[in-house]
Structures are given as C-alpha cells and as structure tokens.
Amino acid sequence: MENLPLKGKVAFVTGAASKRGIGHSVVLRLARDGADIVAVSRSMVSKSLFPGDEDWEGLKSVVKEVESLGRRAIAVEAHVEDYNEVNAAVEKAVEELGKIDILVNCAGIRGPVNEPIIDFNEKDWYDVFRVNVLGAFNVSKAVARQMIKQGGGGKIVHIVSLAAKVPTPGSAIYNSSKAAQLMMVKILALELAPYNIDVYAVNPGAIATNFRDEYFERLSREKGVPTEKLREEEWKKVASQIPKGRLGRPEEVAELVSFLVSEKAEYLTGAVIDITGGIIA
Ligand code: NAD
C-alpha cells in the first residue's frame, strides 16, 4: 500500500511547460508525492534551446510523464495575465479532477536583462508586469476562490525571486515586478489564513533553467556566437559569485515546494524562503 504525503490531492501548477523549468520539476516532484496534476502554461509547446532537448513536447510531455508515475494529469493552455483564461483553467481542473488543493505559481518572464532605468521601455515594463504581477494576482484570485468554495483549506506557493529583495542595476523592471509579487503573496497569506489556506513565497537565486533562453538566443544572433557557448560563459560567471559555487537545480526548488505543500509545514504560513546557495547569507 502506498503511503504518499499528497495522495488524493490535486495540484495546479502554472509555468509547467518548459523542459528545464522549475514548474516542470515541481510537477514531477508533487506527482511522486502522490498528487494528480493540472499543468498550466501559455502554450502547449515550449521549446528548449539546450542540446538534446529537441524532442521536448511541452505540456504533452509533462502529462505523459505524470501518467507514467501512475497519477492523473491534464494540460491546460492559459495566459496567466488573462483572468478569463485562468478561470477557465480552474473550471476545467475541477470538472476533470474534482478540486484543487495546491497551487504552485511558477509562470514568469525575465524581460530585458541590461536596461538601465534612464533607457527603460514602456512596452517591456507592461509585458513583464502583466505576467509577473497581474498574472500572480489572477492565479491567486481564481484558485483561492475555488479553495474557499471547497472549504477544506489549501496550500499556495508562489515562486518569486531573490530579485524581489536585492537591487540589480539594469534589471529594474524584473526586480520591481518580483517585489510587487512578494508583497501580494504576504497579503494573500494574511487574507487566506482564516480559511486555513497556507501561503508561501519561495525566492530562488540563480537556477539553471530555460528562463534566459530568449536572452541567450538574441545575444547569439547579435554576437554570432553559439547560444551554448554564451550560456556556459555566463553561468560560469554567475556561479563564481555564489557561495556554493554553482547555480541551483530546479529539482532543489521542487524539493522545498514539496515540503511547503505537505502537512508538515502548516504553521509556516506567510513565510518567505530564500533558496540561493548562500547568496543571501
Ligand atoms: P522557465 O522559462 O523555464 O519557465 C517559465 C514557464 O512559465 C514556462 O513554462 C513558460 O511557458 C511559462 N510562462 C511564461 N509566461 C507565461 C504566461 N504569460 N502565462 C502562462 N505561462 C507562462 O523559467 P523558470 O526559471 O522555471 O521560472 C519559473 C519562475 O521562477 C519564474 O516566475 C521566475 O521569475 C522565477 N525565478 C527563476 C529564477 C532562475 O534563475 N531561473 C530565479 C528566481 C526566480
């Protein structure tokens, strides 16, 4: 008889489509913990620029993996910045899997990497804030309403960022969006405590994912240097600034999420947890 901590639970995970993303790792971890999965992303397909990832089929692959672990899974396309799409995803989840017990919001975008405020571009600002801030509000609202309706409490984790706390020159748009998301999460924890819905913020430092794929692709075109080479150089530089001497792995973030959504973490609600390889120390 399996004695899994999340057996019988349903987890709704946004930003789940990229092969090396935090969302994908969270999905696999929670499925191994026993949860059925609603895998949400802006599109079914999400290409990865890493060599060897050419066969990756985004949400379709995610569903196959979860099913091979013996759990149920559905894939839903929804842009988090569109409340109607998010709400429709929640309705589909309830229709097909009966309820939502856990939300992990991983959807997010990086936006421009080296853009000083004196040159900031309004379109970039709206693009990033729409996804990272409005998206976080939308997903929280739609899922929390469903959890309240169910009446059995719940667990919500937002993947925010160390960028919410630490200023980085050239990254004002992303960092400000994450700071806004962090404050929203703290208030959400206070508002949902009476419903026994526990809310957490997880702040990763630098994690080796597909997050900067678009940036490396653009740089590669501009410089005529292969994407892989640029990524290696950049990650080596970043790793040298991290006390642990390496970037984090998405599985390490997923491990923390697995603990937070388990019954073990209940009295931690409202906690903001940094996972940075020592940067924040
Ligand atoms: P990723 O690019 O690998 O994954 C992001 C996922 O979000 C993708 O599946 C993408 O399709 C989805 N997505 C993007 N825009 C969306 C939208 N509008 N609607 C729905 N889905 C959308 O990146 P990741 O590193 O796994 O990032 C996950 C989260 O972690 C993000 O919120 C990011 O800000 C945060 N984070 C990442 C790092 C890092 O170093 N990778 C560090 C700190 C925080």
Boltz pocket constraint, residues with backbone or C-beta under 6 A from the ligand:
constraints:
  - pocket:
      binder: B
      contacts: [[A, 14], [A, 15], [A, 16], [A, 17], [A, 18], [A, 20], [A, 21], [A, 22], [A, 23], [A, 40], [A, 41], [A, 42], [A, 43], [A, 46], [A, 78], [A, 79], [A, 80], [A, 81], [A, 105], [A, 106], [A, 107], [A, 108], [A, 109], [A, 131], [A, 135], [A, 159], [A, 160], [A, 161], [A, 162], [A, 163], [A, 203], [A, 204], [A, 205], [A, 206], [A, 207], [A, 208], [A, 209], [A, 210], [A, 211], [A, 212]]
      max_distance: 6.0
